[in-house]
């Protein structure tokens, strides 16, 4: 219901807005799937580690791997995204 309400707000705004952006924070459960199945959704993980902690985890990865700064830029310090890289 929440996703449909946001979609309606974006498609049929109550006023004459030039653009509307809807930001939703959710877990990885059913609500994430409901939002992610729409083509207008841009799913971005937000949970992250400190750069120092992330680097320690990165160092434990076997080679070959992309350089650390690129991994940090692409994942924002998210350890799950690092494992997917």
C-alpha positions, 0 to 999 in steps of 0.5 A, spaced: 500 500 500 505 504 501 509 503 495 502 504 491 501 511 494 508 513 493 507 511 485 501 515 485 504 521 488 510 521 483 505 520 477 499 524 479 502 530 484 497 534 488 500 540 485 503 542 479 510 540 481 516 540 476 519 534 479 517 529 485 523 524 488 520 519 493 526 516 498 524 510 502 528 506 507 527 499 508 530 492 510 531 487 505 525 483 506 518 483 502 518 491 502 524 492 498 522 486 493 515 490 492 519 497 491 525 494 487 520 490 482 518 497 479 522 500 473 522 507 476 526 504 483 533 505 484 535 500 490 541 503 493 544 499 500 545 504 505 548 500 511 556 501 511 562 500 515 568 505 516 573 506 511 578 503 516 574 497 518 572 496 510 579 496 508 581 491 513 575 486 510 578 488 503 585 486 505 582 479 507 579 478 500 583 473 495 586 476 489 585 478 483 580 484 486 579 491 484 583 496 487 581 499 494 579 506 492 574 503 487 571 498 491 570 503 496 567 508 491 562 503 488 560 500 495 560 506 500 563 501 505 557 496 504 560 489 506 555 485 502 556 489 496 563 488 497 562 480 497 557 481 490 563 485 487 
